């Protein structure tokens, strides 16, 4: 999933997708341990997707924090 696609999603949708991807990652790790996983690169892709989503959530939190600070200074 690309960053611009993630930015188009709402925050609650991103949180839901993070949960889905984390459970998917657990399944992939389990399959890998059982030697059933043929495409191990999928694990790396899922980890990076989770990291991208968390990064965008952190960016949104920082923007909100900065808005609150500016409103506090202007009051």
mmCIF file of the N, C-alpha and C atoms, coordinates in Angstrom:
data_MODEL
# 
_entry.id   MODEL 
# 
loop_
_atom_site.group_PDB 
_atom_site.id 
_atom_site.type_symbol 
_atom_site.label_atom_id 
_atom_site.label_alt_id 
_atom_site.label_comp_id 
_atom_site.label_asym_id 
_atom_site.label_entity_id 
_atom_site.label_seq_id 
_atom_site.pdbx_PDB_ins_code 
_atom_site.Cartn_x 
_atom_site.Cartn_y 
_atom_site.Cartn_z 
_atom_site.occupancy 
_atom_site.B_iso_or_equiv 
_atom_site.pdbx_formal_charge 
_atom_site.auth_seq_id 
_atom_site.auth_comp_id 
_atom_site.auth_asym_id 
_atom_site.auth_atom_id 
_atom_site.pdbx_PDB_model_num 
ATOM 1   N N  . UNK A 1 1  ? 0.848   -1.172  0.000  1.00 0.00 ? 1  UNK A N  1 
ATOM 2   C CA . UNK A 1 1  ? 0.000   0.000   0.000  1.00 0.00 ? 1  UNK A CA 1 
ATOM 3   C C  . UNK A 1 1  ? 0.897   1.240   0.000  1.00 0.00 ? 1  UNK A C  1 
ATOM 4   N N  . UNK A 1 2  ? 0.607   2.145   -0.877 1.00 0.00 ? 2  UNK A N  1 
ATOM 5   C CA . UNK A 1 2  ? 1.397   3.362   -1.011 1.00 0.00 ? 2  UNK A CA 1 
ATOM 6   C C  . UNK A 1 2  ? 0.976   4.397   0.024  1.00 0.00 ? 2  UNK A C  1 
ATOM 7   N N  . UNK A 1 3  ? 1.897   5.313   0.322  1.00 0.00 ? 3  UNK A N  1 
ATOM 8   C CA . UNK A 1 3  ? 1.636   6.329   1.336  1.00 0.00 ? 3  UNK A CA 1 
ATOM 9   C C  . UNK A 1 3  ? 0.467   7.230   0.938  1.00 0.00 ? 3  UNK A C  1 
ATOM 10  N N  . UNK A 1 4  ? 0.376   7.588   -0.336 1.00 0.00 ? 4  UNK A N  1 
ATOM 11  C CA . UNK A 1 4  ? -0.724  8.467   -0.748 1.00 0.00 ? 4  UNK A CA 1 
ATOM 12  C C  . UNK A 1 4  ? -2.074  7.759   -0.613 1.00 0.00 ? 4  UNK A C  1 
ATOM 13  N N  . UNK A 1 5  ? -2.094  6.440   -0.769 1.00 0.00 ? 5  UNK A N  1 
ATOM 14  C CA . UNK A 1 5  ? -3.335  5.688   -0.573 1.00 0.00 ? 5  UNK A CA 1 
ATOM 15  C C  . UNK A 1 5  ? -3.732  5.688   0.896  1.00 0.00 ? 5  UNK A C  1 
ATOM 16  N N  . UNK A 1 6  ? -2.745  5.582   1.767  1.00 0.00 ? 6  UNK A N  1 
ATOM 17  C CA . UNK A 1 6  ? -3.016  5.568   3.208  1.00 0.00 ? 6  UNK A CA 1 
ATOM 18  C C  . UNK A 1 6  ? -3.515  6.937   3.659  1.00 0.00 ? 6  UNK A C  1 
ATOM 19  N N  . UNK A 1 7  ? -2.925  7.997   3.121  1.00 0.00 ? 7  UNK A N  1 
ATOM 20  C CA . UNK A 1 7  ? -3.330  9.347   3.516  1.00 0.00 ? 7  UNK A CA 1 
ATOM 21  C C  . UNK A 1 7  ? -4.777  9.651   3.139  1.00 0.00 ? 7  UNK A C  1 
ATOM 22  N N  . UNK A 1 8  ? -5.306  8.971   2.136  1.00 0.00 ? 8  UNK A N  1 
ATOM 23  C CA . UNK A 1 8  ? -6.690  9.178   1.734  1.00 0.00 ? 8  UNK A CA 1 
ATOM 24  C C  . UNK A 1 8  ? -7.674  8.537   2.705  1.00 0.00 ? 8  UNK A C  1 
ATOM 25  N N  . UNK A 1 9  ? -7.200  7.614   3.536  1.00 0.00 ? 9  UNK A N  1 
ATOM 26  C CA . UNK A 1 9  ? -8.071  6.910   4.477  1.00 0.00 ? 9  UNK A CA 1 
ATOM 27  C C  . UNK A 1 9  ? -8.295  7.739   5.741  1.00 0.00 ? 9  UNK A C  1 
ATOM 28  N N  . UNK A 1 10 ? -9.401  7.457   6.407  1.00 0.00 ? 10 UNK A N  1 
ATOM 29  C CA . UNK A 1 10 ? -9.675  8.099   7.683  1.00 0.00 ? 10 UNK A CA 1 
ATOM 30  C C  . UNK A 1 10 ? -8.859  7.401   8.769  1.00 0.00 ? 10 UNK A C  1 
ATOM 31  N N  . UNK A 1 11 ? -8.687  8.077   9.888  1.00 0.00 ? 11 UNK A N  1 
ATOM 32  C CA . UNK A 1 11 ? -7.868  7.564   10.979 1.00 0.00 ? 11 UNK A CA 1 
ATOM 33  C C  . UNK A 1 11 ? -8.382  6.229   11.499 1.00 0.00 ? 11 UNK A C  1 
ATOM 34  N N  . UNK A 1 12 ? -9.685  6.097   11.693 1.00 0.00 ? 12 UNK A N  1 
ATOM 35  C CA . UNK A 1 12 ? -10.212 4.842   12.219 1.00 0.00 ? 12 UNK A CA 1 
ATOM 36  C C  . UNK A 1 12 ? -10.029 3.694   11.229 1.00 0.00 ? 12 UNK A C  1 
ATOM 37  N N  . UNK A 1 13 ? -10.082 4.012   9.935  1.00 0.00 ? 13 UNK A N  1 
ATOM 38  C CA . UNK A 1 13 ? -9.844  2.983   8.913  1.00 0.00 ? 13 UNK A CA 1 
ATOM 39  C C  . UNK A 1 13 ? -8.378  2.529   8.937  1.00 0.00 ? 13 UNK A C  1 
ATOM 40  N N  . UNK A 1 14 ? -7.481  3.465   9.158  1.00 0.00 ? 14 UNK A N  1 
ATOM 41  C CA . UNK A 1 14 ? -6.057  3.118   9.240  1.00 0.00 ? 14 UNK A CA 1 
ATOM 42  C C  . UNK A 1 14 ? -5.816  2.221   10.453 1.00 0.00 ? 14 UNK A C  1 
ATOM 43  N N  . UNK A 1 15 ? -6.426  2.566   11.574 1.00 0.00 ? 15 UNK A N  1 
ATOM 44  C CA . UNK A 1 15 ? -6.264  1.752   12.782 1.00 0.00 ? 15 UNK A CA 1 
ATOM 45  C C  . UNK A 1 15 ? -6.780  0.337   12.565 1.00 0.00 ? 15 UNK A C  1 
ATOM 46  N N  . UNK A 1 16 ? -7.909  0.215   11.872 1.00 0.00 ? 16 UNK A N  1 
ATOM 47  C CA . UNK A 1 16 ? -8.472  -1.100  11.586 1.00 0.00 ? 16 UNK A CA 1 
ATOM 48  C C  . UNK A 1 16 ? -7.534  -1.904  10.677 1.00 0.00 ? 16 UNK A C  1 
ATOM 49  N N  . UNK A 1 17 ? -6.964  -1.226  9.693  1.00 0.00 ? 17 UNK A N  1 
ATOM 50  C CA . UNK A 1 17 ? -6.053  -1.917  8.783  1.00 0.00 ? 17 UNK A CA 1 
ATOM 51  C C  . UNK A 1 17 ? -4.762  -2.339  9.477  1.00 0.00 ? 17 UNK A C  1 
ATOM 52  N N  . UNK A 1 18 ? -4.296  -1.534  10.410 1.00 0.00 ? 18 UNK A N  1 
ATOM 53  C CA . UNK A 1 18 ? -3.100  -1.910  11.177 1.00 0.00 ? 18 UNK A CA 1 
ATOM 54  C C  . UNK A 1 18 ? -3.372  -3.206  11.931 1.00 0.00 ? 18 UNK A C  1 
ATOM 55  N N  . UNK A 1 19 ? -4.532  -3.293  12.575 1.00 0.00 ? 19 UNK A N  1 
ATOM 56  C CA . UNK A 1 19 ? -4.884  -4.509  13.304 1.00 0.00 ? 19 UNK A CA 1 
ATOM 57  C C  . UNK A 1 19 ? -4.934  -5.716  12.368 1.00 0.00 ? 19 UNK A C  1 
ATOM 58  N N  . UNK A 1 20 ? -5.538  -5.532  11.205 1.00 0.00 ? 20 UNK A N  1 
ATOM 59  C CA . UNK A 1 20 ? -5.616  -6.622  10.230 1.00 0.00 ? 20 UNK A CA 1 
ATOM 60  C C  . UNK A 1 20 ? -4.228  -7.075  9.776  1.00 0.00 ? 20 UNK A C  1 
ATOM 61  N N  . UNK A 1 21 ? -3.380  -6.106  9.469  1.00 0.00 ? 21 UNK A N  1 
ATOM 62  C CA . UNK A 1 21 ? -2.044  -6.433  8.980  1.00 0.00 ? 21 UNK A CA 1 
ATOM 63  C C  . UNK A 1 21 ? -1.198  -7.094  10.066 1.00 0.00 ? 21 UNK A C  1 
ATOM 64  N N  . UNK A 1 22 ? -1.374  -6.662  11.319 1.00 0.00 ? 22 UNK A N  1 
ATOM 65  C CA . UNK A 1 22 ? -0.626  -7.289  12.407 1.00 0.00 ? 22 UNK A CA 1 
ATOM 66  C C  . UNK A 1 22 ? -1.045  -8.743  12.595 1.00 0.00 ? 22 UNK A C  1 
ATOM 67  N N  . UNK A 1 23 ? -2.335  -9.012  12.484 1.00 0.00 ? 23 UNK A N  1 
ATOM 68  C CA . UNK A 1 23 ? -2.771  -10.405 12.596 1.00 0.00 ? 23 UNK A CA 1 
ATOM 69  C C  . UNK A 1 23 ? -2.301  -11.213 11.387 1.00 0.00 ? 23 UNK A C  1 
ATOM 70  N N  . UNK A 1 24 ? -2.274  -10.580 10.222 1.00 0.00 ? 24 UNK A N  1 
ATOM 71  C CA . UNK A 1 24 ? -1.743  -11.220 9.020  1.00 0.00 ? 24 UNK A CA 1 
ATOM 72  C C  . UNK A 1 24 ? -0.259  -11.546 9.202  1.00 0.00 ? 24 UNK A C  1 
ATOM 73  N N  . UNK A 1 25 ? 0.479   -10.630 9.817  1.00 0.00 ? 25 UNK A N  1 
ATOM 74  C CA . UNK A 1 25 ? 1.905   -10.842 10.059 1.00 0.00 ? 25 UNK A CA 1 
ATOM 75  C C  . UNK A 1 25 ? 2.126   -12.013 11.013 1.00 0.00 ? 25 UNK A C  1 
ATOM 76  N N  . UNK A 1 26 ? 1.291   -12.132 12.031 1.00 0.00 ? 26 UNK A N  1 
ATOM 77  C CA . UNK A 1 26 ? 1.393   -13.261 12.959 1.00 0.00 ? 26 UNK A CA 1 
ATOM 78  C C  . UNK A 1 26 ? 1.181   -14.574 12.206 1.00 0.00 ? 26 UNK A C  1 
ATOM 79  N N  . UNK A 1 27 ? 0.179   -14.583 11.331 1.00 0.00 ? 27 UNK A N  1 
ATOM 80  C CA . UNK A 1 27 ? -0.074  -15.782 10.530 1.00 0.00 ? 27 UNK A CA 1 
ATOM 81  C C  . UNK A 1 27 ? 1.102   -16.112 9.618  1.00 0.00 ? 27 UNK A C  1 
ATOM 82  N N  . UNK A 1 28 ? 1.688   -15.083 9.029  1.00 0.00 ? 28 UNK A N  1 
ATOM 83  C CA . UNK A 1 28 ? 2.838   -15.304 8.152  1.00 0.00 ? 28 UNK A CA 1 
ATOM 84  C C  . UNK A 1 28 ? 4.031   -15.864 8.929  1.00 0.00 ? 28 UNK A C  1 
ATOM 85  N N  . UNK A 1 29 ? 4.260   -15.318 10.121 1.00 0.00 ? 29 UNK A N  1 
ATOM 86  C CA . UNK A 1 29 ? 5.368   -15.814 10.942 1.00 0.00 ? 29 UNK A CA 1 
ATOM 87  C C  . UNK A 1 29 ? 5.146   -17.274 11.334 1.00 0.00 ? 29 UNK A C  1 
ATOM 88  N N  . UNK A 1 30 ? 3.913   -17.586 11.666 1.00 0.00 ? 30 UNK A N  1 
ATOM 89  C CA . UNK A 1 30 ? 3.582   -18.960 12.027 1.00 0.00 ? 30 UNK A CA 1 
ATOM 90  C C  . UNK A 1 30 ? 3.815   -19.894 10.839 1.00 0.00 ? 30 UNK A C  1 
ATOM 91  N N  . UNK A 1 31 ? 3.363   -19.502 9.678  1.00 0.00 ? 31 UNK A N  1 
ATOM 92  C CA . UNK A 1 31 ? 3.570   -20.311 8.469  1.00 0.00 ? 31 UNK A CA 1 
ATOM 93  C C  . UNK A 1 31 ? 5.053   -20.463 8.160  1.00 0.00 ? 31 UNK A C  1 
ATOM 94  N N  . UNK A 1 32 ? 5.795   -19.401 8.392  1.00 0.00 ? 32 UNK A N  1 
ATOM 95  C CA . UNK A 1 32 ? 7.236   -19.449 8.145  1.00 0.00 ? 32 UNK A CA 1 
ATOM 96  C C  . UNK A 1 32 ? 7.917   -20.453 9.077  1.00 0.00 ? 32 UNK A C  1 
ATOM 97  N N  . UNK A 1 33 ? 7.489   -20.464 10.328 1.00 0.00 ? 33 UNK A N  1 
ATOM 98  C CA . UNK A 1 33 ? 8.067   -21.399 11.286 1.00 0.00 ? 33 UNK A CA 1 
ATOM 99  C C  . UNK A 1 33 ? 7.747   -22.853 10.929 1.00 0.00 ? 33 UNK A C  1 
ATOM 100 N N  . UNK A 1 34 ? 6.580   -23.046 10.336 1.00 0.00 ? 34 UNK A N  1 
ATOM 101 C CA . UNK A 1 34 ? 6.188   -24.394 9.940  1.00 0.00 ? 34 UNK A CA 1 
ATOM 102 C C  . UNK A 1 34 ? 6.739   -24.789 8.571  1.00 0.00 ? 34 UNK A C  1 
ATOM 103 N N  . UNK A 1 35 ? 7.521   -23.905 7.985  1.00 0.00 ? 35 UNK A N  1 
ATOM 104 C CA . UNK A 1 35 ? 8.125   -24.130 6.663  1.00 0.00 ? 35 UNK A CA 1 
ATOM 105 C C  . UNK A 1 35 ? 7.078   -24.226 5.554  1.00 0.00 ? 35 UNK A C  1 
ATOM 106 N N  . UNK A 1 36 ? 5.935   -23.592 5.753  1.00 0.00 ? 36 UNK A N  1 
ATOM 107 C CA . UNK A 1 36 ? 4.881   -23.600 4.748  1.00 0.00 ? 36 UNK A CA 1 
ATOM 108 C C  . UNK A 1 36 ? 4.892   -22.336 3.888  1.00 0.00 ? 36 UNK A C  1 
ATOM 109 N N  . UNK A 1 37 ? 5.581   -21.312 4.338  1.00 0.00 ? 37 UNK A N  1 
ATOM 110 C CA . UNK A 1 37 ? 5.586   -20.035 3.632  1.00 0.00 ? 37 UNK A CA 1 
ATOM 111 C C  . UNK A 1 37 ? 6.611   -20.078 2.504  1.00 0.00 ? 37 UNK A C  1 
ATOM 112 N N  . UNK A 1 38 ? 6.133   -19.872 1.294  1.00 0.00 ? 38 UNK A N  1 
ATOM 113 C CA . UNK A 1 38 ? 7.039   -19.923 0.150  1.00 0.00 ? 38 UNK A CA 1 
ATOM 114 C C  . UNK A 1 38 ? 7.576   -18.536 -0.211 1.00 0.00 ? 38 UNK A C  1 
ATOM 115 N N  . UNK A 1 39 ? 6.782   -17.501 0.017  1.00 0.00 ? 39 UNK A N  1 
ATOM 116 C CA . UNK A 1 39 ? 7.198   -16.142 -0.313 1.00 0.00 ? 39 UNK A CA 1 
ATOM 117 C C  . UNK A 1 39 ? 7.509   -15.388 0.983  1.00 0.00 ? 39 UNK A C  1 
ATOM 118 N N  . UNK A 1 40 ? 8.743   -15.485 1.433  1.00 0.00 ? 40 UNK A N  1 
ATOM 119 C CA . UNK A 1 40 ? 9.113   -14.844 2.691  1.00 0.00 ? 40 UNK A CA 1 
ATOM 120 C C  . UNK A 1 40 ? 9.203   -13.328 2.561  1.00 0.00 ? 40 UNK A C  1 
ATOM 121 N N  . UNK A 1 41 ? 9.287   -12.819 1.371  1.00 0.00 ? 41 UNK A N  1 
ATOM 122 C CA . UNK A 1 41 ? 9.330   -11.368 1.161  1.00 0.00 ? 41 UNK A CA 1 
ATOM 123 C C  . UNK A 1 41 ? 8.017   -10.712 1.571  1.00 0.00 ? 41 UNK A C  1 
ATOM 124 N N  . UNK A 1 42 ? 6.945   -11.482 1.617  1.00 0.00 ? 42 UNK A N  1 
ATOM 125 C CA . UNK A 1 42 ? 5.642   -10.964 2.019  1.00 0.00 ? 42 UNK A CA 1 
ATOM 126 C C  . UNK A 1 42 ? 5.688   -10.428 3.449  1.00 0.00 ? 42 UNK A C  1 
ATOM 127 N N  . UNK A 1 43 ? 6.470   -11.072 4.307  1.00 0.00 ? 43 UNK A N  1 
ATOM 128 C CA . UNK A 1 43 ? 6.597   -10.611 5.693  1.00 0.00 ? 43 UNK A CA 1 
ATOM 129 C C  . UNK A 1 43 ? 7.191   -9.209  5.735  1.00 0.00 ? 43 UNK A C  1 
ATOM 130 N N  . UNK A 1 44 ? 8.203   -8.977  4.942  1.00 0.00 ? 44 UNK A N  1 
ATOM 131 C CA . UNK A 1 44 ? 8.861   -7.673  4.895  1.00 0.00 ? 44 UNK A CA 1 
ATOM 132 C C  . UNK A 1 44 ? 7.894   -6.606  4.382  1.00 0.00 ? 44 UNK A C  1 
ATOM 133 N N  . UNK A 1 45 ? 7.114   -6.952  3.381  1.00 0.00 ? 45 UNK A N  1 
ATOM 134 C CA . UNK A 1 45 ? 6.154   -6.018  2.815  1.00 0.00 ? 45 UNK A CA 1 
ATOM 135 C C  . UNK A 1 45 ? 5.091   -5.636  3.840  1.00 0.00 ? 45 UNK A C  1 
ATOM 136 N N  . UNK A 1 46 ? 4.596   -6.614  4.577  1.00 0.00 ? 46 UNK A N  1 
ATOM 137 C CA . UNK A 1 46 ? 3.568   -6.350  5.580  1.00 0.00 ? 46 UNK A CA 1 
ATOM 138 C C  . UNK A 1 46 ? 4.126   -5.464  6.688  1.00 0.00 ? 46 UNK A C  1 
ATOM 139 N N  . UNK A 1 47 ? 5.353   -5.743  7.121  1.00 0.00 ? 47 UNK A N  1 
ATOM 140 C CA . UNK A 1 47 ? 5.976   -4.911  8.161  1.00 0.00 ? 47 UNK A CA 1 
ATOM 141 C C  . UNK A 1 47 ? 6.118   -3.468  7.707  1.00 0.00 ? 47 UNK A C  1 
ATOM 142 N N  . UNK A 1 48 ? 6.523   -3.281  6.470  1.00 0.00 ? 48 UNK A N  1 
ATOM 143 C CA . UNK A 1 48 ? 6.694   -1.919  5.949  1.00 0.00 ? 48 UNK A CA 1 
ATOM 144 C C  . UNK A 1 48 ? 5.352   -1.204  5.821  1.00 0.00 ? 48 UNK A C  1 
ATOM 145 N N  . UNK A 1 49 ? 4.314   -1.931  5.432  1.00 0.00 ? 49 UNK A N  1 
ATOM 146 C CA . UNK A 1 49 ? 2.984   -1.324  5.348  1.00 0.00 ? 49 UNK A CA 1 
ATOM 147 C C  . UNK A 1 49 ? 2.511   -0.861  6.720  1.00 0.00 ? 49 UNK A C  1 
ATOM 148 N N  . UNK A 1 50 ? 2.734   -1.684  7.723  1.00 0.00 ? 50 UNK A N  1 
ATOM 149 C CA . UNK A 1 50 ? 2.353   -1.317  9.089  1.00 0.00 ? 50 UNK A CA 1 
ATOM 150 C C  . UNK A 1 50 ? 3.119   -0.072  9.518  1.00 0.00 ? 50 UNK A C  1 
ATOM 151 N N  . UNK A 1 51 ? 4.403   -0.034  9.225  1.00 0.00 ? 51 UNK A N  1 
ATOM 152 C CA . UNK A 1 51 ? 5.223   1.119   9.595  1.00 0.00 ? 51 UNK A CA 1 
ATOM 153 C C  . UNK A 1 51 ? 4.746   2.382   8.885  1.00 0.00 ? 51 UNK A C  1 
ATOM 154 N N  . UNK A 1 52 ? 4.379   2.274   7.611  1.00 0.00 ? 52 UNK A N  1 
ATOM 155 C CA . UNK A 1 52 ? 3.870   3.436   6.874  1.00 0.00 ? 52 UNK A CA 1 
ATOM 156 C C  . UNK A 1 52 ? 2.592   3.962   7.514  1.00 0.00 ? 52 UNK A C  1 
ATOM 157 N N  . UNK A 1 53 ? 1.697   3.056   7.871  1.00 0.00 ? 53 UNK A N  1 
ATOM 158 C CA . UNK A 1 53 ? 0.435   3.474   8.472  1.00 0.00 ? 53 UNK A CA 1 
ATOM 159 C C  . UNK A 1 53 ? 0.666   4.148   9.820  1.00 0.00 ? 53 UNK A C  1 
ATOM 160 N N  . UNK A 1 54 ? 1.550   3.589   10.616 1.00 0.00 ? 54 UNK A N  1 
ATOM 161 C CA . UNK A 1 54 ? 1.851   4.198   11.919 1.00 0.00 ? 54 UNK A CA 1 
ATOM 162 C C  . UNK A 1 54 ? 2.511   5.562   11.756 1.00 0.00 ? 54 UNK A C  1 
ATOM 163 N N  . UNK A 1 55 ? 3.374   5.695   10.762 1.00 0.00 ? 55 UNK A N  1 
ATOM 164 C CA . UNK A 1 55 ? 4.030   6.974   10.501 1.00 0.00 ? 55 UNK A CA 1 
ATOM 165 C C  . UNK A 1 55 ? 3.009   8.041   10.145 1.00 0.00 ? 55 UNK A C  1 
ATOM 166 N N  . UNK A 1 56 ? 2.065   7.706   9.305  1.00 0.00 ? 56 UNK A N  1 
ATOM 167 C CA . UNK A 1 56 ? 1.042   8.668   8.911  1.00 0.00 ? 56 UNK A CA 1 
ATOM 168 C C  . UNK A 1 56 ? 0.152   9.035   10.094 1.00 0.00 ? 56 UNK A C  1 
ATOM 169 N N  . UNK A 1 57 ? -0.154  8.070   10.945 1.00 0.00 ? 57 UNK A N  1 
ATOM 170 C CA . UNK A 1 57 ? -0.923  8.385   12.157 1.00 0.00 ? 57 UNK A CA 1 
ATOM 171 C C  . UNK A 1 57 ? -0.147  9.346   13.053 1.00 0.00 ? 57 UNK A C  1 
ATOM 172 N N  . UNK A 1 58 ? 1.155   9.129   13.183 1.00 0.00 ? 58 UNK A N  1 
ATOM 173 C CA . UNK A 1 58 ? 1.983   10.026  13.991 1.00 0.00 ? 58 UNK A CA 1 
ATOM 174 C C  . UNK A 1 58 ? 2.040   11.419  13.375 1.00 0.00 ? 58 UNK A C  1 
ATOM 175 N N  . UNK A 1 59 ? 2.107   11.504  12.050 1.00 0.00 ? 59 UNK A N  1 
ATOM 176 C CA . UNK A 1 59 ? 2.104   12.808  11.392 1.00 0.00 ? 59 UNK A CA 1 
ATOM 177 C C  . UNK A 1 59 ? 0.803   13.546  11.702 1.00 0.00 ? 59 UNK A C  1 
ATOM 178 N N  . UNK A 1 60 ? -0.310  12.839  11.624 1.00 0.00 ? 60 UNK A N  1 
ATOM 179 C CA . UNK A 1 60 ? -1.607  13.456  11.913 1.00 0.00 ? 60 UNK A CA 1 
ATOM 180 C C  . UNK A 1 60 ? -1.676  13.921  13.358 1.00 0.00 ? 60 UNK A C  1 
ATOM 181 N N  . UNK A 1 61 ? -1.135  13.143  14.271 1.00 0.00 ? 61 UNK A N  1 
ATOM 182 C CA . UNK A 1 61 ? -1.144  13.525  15.684 1.00 0.00 ? 61 UNK A CA 1 
ATOM 183 C C  . UNK A 1 61 ? -0.310  14.782  15.905 1.00 0.00 ? 61 UNK A C  1 
ATOM 184 N N  . UNK A 1 62 ? 0.820   14.879  15.223 1.00 0.00 ? 62 UNK A N  1 
ATOM 185 C CA . UNK A 1 62 ? 1.665   16.062  15.362 1.00 0.00 ? 62 UNK A CA 1 
ATOM 186 C C  . UNK A 1 62 ? 0.973   17.299  14.808 1.00 0.00 ? 62 UNK A C  1 
ATOM 187 N N  . UNK A 1 63 ? 0.272   17.160  13.700 1.00 0.00 ? 63 UNK A N  1 
ATOM 188 C CA . UNK A 1 63 ? -0.457  18.288  13.125 1.00 0.00 ? 63 UNK A CA 1 
ATOM 189 C C  . UNK A 1 63 ? -1.516  18.776  14.104 1.00 0.00 ? 63 UNK A C  1 
ATOM 190 N N  . UNK A 1 64 ? -2.247  17.854  14.693 1.00 0.00 ? 64 UNK A N  1 
ATOM 191 C CA . UNK A 1 64 ? -3.275  18.218  15.672 1.00 0.00 ? 64 UNK A CA 1 
ATOM 192 C C  . UNK A 1 64 ? -2.656  18.906  16.887 1.00 0.00 ? 64 UNK A C  1 
ATOM 193 N N  . UNK A 1 65 ? -1.516  18.386  17.330 1.00 0.00 ? 65 UNK A N  1 
ATOM 194 C CA . UNK A 1 65 ? -0.842  18.972  18.482 1.00 0.00 ? 65 UNK A CA 1 
ATOM 195 C C  . UNK A 1 65 ? -0.388  20.395  18.180 1.00 0.00 ? 65 UNK A C  1 
ATOM 196 N N  . UNK A 1 66 ? 0.138   20.610  16.982 1.00 0.00 ? 66 UNK A N  1 
ATOM 197 C CA . UNK A 1 66 ? 0.588   21.935  16.581 1.00 0.00 ? 66 UNK A CA 1 
ATOM 198 C C  . UNK A 1 66 ? -0.578  22.907  16.480 1.00 0.00 ? 66 UNK A C  1 
ATOM 199 N N  . UNK A 1 67 ? -1.722  22.442  16.005 1.00 0.00 ? 67 UNK A N  1 
ATOM 200 C CA . UNK A 1 67 ? -2.917  23.300  15.918 1.00 0.00 ? 67 UNK A CA 1 
ATOM 201 C C  . UNK A 1 67 ? -3.350  23.721  17.313 1.00 0.00 ? 67 UNK A C  1 
ATOM 202 N N  . UNK A 1 68 ? -3.314  22.780  18.263 1.00 0.00 ? 68 UNK A N  1 
ATOM 203 C CA . UNK A 1 68 ? -3.717  23.103  19.627 1.00 0.00 ? 68 UNK A CA 1 
ATOM 204 C C  . UNK A 1 68 ? -2.760  24.119  20.248 1.00 0.00 ? 68 UNK A C  1 
ATOM 205 N N  . UNK A 1 69 ? -1.470  23.983  19.985 1.00 0.00 ? 69 UNK A N  1 
ATOM 206 C CA . UNK A 1 69 ? -0.489  24.921  20.513 1.00 0.00 ? 69 UNK A CA 1 
ATOM 207 C C  . UNK A 1 69 ? -0.711  26.320  19.946 1.00 0.00 ? 69 UNK A C  1 
ATOM 208 N N  . UNK A 1 70 ? -0.980  26.382  18.636 1.00 0.00 ? 70 UNK A N  1 
ATOM 209 C CA . UNK A 1 70 ? -1.203  27.683  17.993 1.00 0.00 ? 70 UNK A CA 1 
ATOM 210 C C  . UNK A 1 70 ? -2.461  28.347  18.537 1.00 0.00 ? 70 UNK A C  1 
ATOM 211 N N  . UNK A 1 71 ? -3.505  27.563  18.762 1.00 0.00 ? 71 UNK A N  1 
ATOM 212 C CA . UNK A 1 71 ? -4.741  28.125  19.309 1.00 0.00 ? 71 UNK A CA 1 
ATOM 213 C C  . UNK A 1 71 ? -4.528  28.622  20.725 1.00 0.00 ? 71 UNK A C  1 
ATOM 214 N N  . UNK A 1 72 ? -3.695  27.920  21.492 1.00 0.00 ? 72 UNK A N  1 
ATOM 215 C CA . UNK A 1 72 ? -3.390  28.326  22.862 1.00 0.00 ? 72 UNK A CA 1 
ATOM 216 C C  . UNK A 1 72 ? -2.579  29.607  22.903 1.00 0.00 ? 72 UNK A C  1 
ATOM 217 N N  . UNK A 1 73 ? -1.688  29.777  21.954 1.00 0.00 ? 73 UNK A N  1 
ATOM 218 C CA . UNK A 1 73 ? -0.875  30.992  21.906 1.00 0.00 ? 73 UNK A CA 1 
ATOM 219 C C  . UNK A 1 73 ? -1.667  32.200  21.427 1.00 0.00 ? 73 UNK A C  1 
ATOM 220 N N  . UNK A 1 74 ? -2.629  31.981  20.559 1.00 0.00 ? 74 UNK A N  1 
ATOM 221 C CA . UNK A 1 74 ? -3.430  33.076  20.022 1.00 0.00 ? 74 UNK A CA 1 
ATOM 222 C C  . UNK A 1 74 ? -4.510  33.531  20.983 1.00 0.00 ? 74 UNK A C  1 
ATOM 223 N N  . UNK A 1 75 ? -4.843  32.728  21.953 1.00 0.00 ? 75 UNK A N  1 
ATOM 224 C CA . UNK A 1 75 ? -5.936  33.087  22.877 1.00 0.00 ? 75 UNK A CA 1 
ATOM 225 C C  . UNK A 1 75 ? -5.477  34.021  23.949 1.00 0.00 ? 75 UNK A C  1 
# 
